[in-house]
Amino acid sequence: MRPLTEDETKAVFQKLSEYIGRSIEKMINHPTERHCFRLHSDRVYYMSESAMKAAGFIARENLLTCGTCLGKFSKTGKFRLHVTALEYLSRYAKYKVWVKPSAEMSYLYGNNVLKSGMSRITESVPQYAGVVVYSMNDIPLGFGVAAQSTEACKDLEAGGNVVLHQADIGEYLRVEDEMF
């Protein structure tokens, strides 16, 4: 487990800022203890500094994971968020979309959020901004990219895409091999 390089840090922060904006500072300077990002087997982990120090005593080949896996770097060097980052994205999200109960299962099976399934959306969401998808009970279901701005959603037909799916909590059941 090693610290991120400058390019890796830039890629991770750029991806996180699409969803949480400047709240990355709040993630690092957590109220209870400072947290950090570490790379292990092309995966980026978010953990407290005390957990990181404790993991330092374990041999690299014996360490499976430490902290929360936020995502992984692809072979081309791009950073991709995993659904395991949802807890932190939902806590600090700038833009949110709530789906109707009838559209929850469709989203959890990996489909996009349609206008007919959207219940609410935060104001002034720009097109292609990162959004967190919630149920009507404020349970985070996943995250994606806004296909339309808030203003364009008002004029959209019922079958139009509002959120393009990226990850959802249904992936815990569908894609168990690549999760950790």
N, C-alpha and C positions, 0 to 999 in steps of 0.2 A: 504494500500500500504506500503510495507516494503522493506528495502534493501535486496539484495541477500545474502544468506549464502556463506561461502567459497566454499562448494561443488557445489552449484548452479552457482556461478560465474565461477568456473573452467569449468563446463559443457557448459555454454553459450560462454565463451571465446574460448574454444576448437572448438566448432561448427563454430563460426564466423571466427576463424583463418584458417579453411579449405578453406574459400572463399576469405578472405581479408588479410590474413597473419598478419603482425605486424601493420597494419593500425588501429587496435583497439585503439591504443593510439591517433590517429587522431580523432577518433569518440568521445572519452571522452574529449580530450582537443581541442574542436571545436574552430575555430578562433574567433567566436563571443562570445561564452559563454561556460562554462563547461557543459558537459552533464553527465547523470548517467543512470543506469539501476535499475528498480524497479519491484518487483513481486506483482501481484494482481490477485487473482483467478487462480493460476497456470500459468498465462501468464506473460511474461517478456516484460516490456515497456521501451523504450528509450526516454528520455526527457531531456530538459534543467533543470538546477537546479532551475531556477525561476518558471518554470511550476510545478516542484515537490513541492516547498514550497507553491505555491498557492493551489495545490491539498490537502495539509495537513489540510486545513480548512474545507474540505468536509468529512462527515462521511463515513466510509469504506463501509457500506451497500448501501449508496446513490451514490458512485462513480462507474461509469461504466468503463471508460477508461481515461487515461491521457497520452499523448505522442503517440508514434508509437509502435504498438505491433510487436515485433520481432519474437516471437514464443511462444511456451508453453511447459511445462513439462508434460510428459505422466505420467500415474499412476505408472509406473516402475521407474520414475525418470530421464528418458532420455529427452534431450531437442530437440525439433523439430522446425525448422525455418518455419515461415509462409511467404506467398507471400508478405505480407505487409513490410517485411524486404528488398525487392528487391531494393528500392531506395538507401539504404545505401550499399548493396552488390555491386550494379552496380557502385557506386561512387568510391569504393575502391578495386574493383576486381583485383585479380592477374591474373587469367586465364579467357579468353573470347572465345566464339564461336559465329560466325555469321551464320545465316541460310538464305537460298535462299527464295525469296518471295513465291515460290510454296510450301515450307515446313513449312511456318509460321503457317498456320491454323491447320495443323496436330499436331504441337507442342502445340498450344493453346488448343487443345482438349485433351491434356494429354498424347500424344504419345512421345516416345523417338526420338532424333534427329538421323537420319540415315546418312550414308556417302553421299548418293545421295542428301540429303537436306542441307548438310553443305557447306558453301561458303568459310569461312576462320576460322582459329584457331590460337591462339597465340602460339608462339614457346615454346618448352620444357614443355608442359603440361604433368605431370606424370599421370599414370593410377590411377583412383579413386580419383583424386583431384577435389575439388569443382570448378565449372565453372558457369559463368553467360552467358545466351544465349541472343543474340541481333539480331534484324532485320538488314537488309542491310542499313537502315537509322539510325543506332546506337540507336534504341529504345530498352531498356531492356524488354525482353519478359518473362524471368523466370530464374530459376537456376536448376542445377542438378549436377551429378557426371560424370566425364569423364570415359567412358567405356574403352577407349583405349588411349594410350599416343599419342603425336603428331607424333612420328616416326611410330607407328603402324598404324595410320590412313592413311598414304600414301600407304600402301600395302593392305588395307582393301577392300573387295568387296563392291559394291554399296548398298547392303541391310544390311550391318553391322551397329550395334549401335555405335555411337560416344559419345553421351551424354545420360545418363539415367535420365529421367524426375523426378524431385522432386516437383517443384511448377512452376506455370505460371500465367500470368495476367488473363487468362480465368477463373481462380478459383473464381474471384470476381462474376462471373455469375453462376458458377456451384455449389459452396459450400458457400452459404451465411450465413448459420447458425453458423458455427464454426469459422468464420473469426475473429470476435472481441470478 
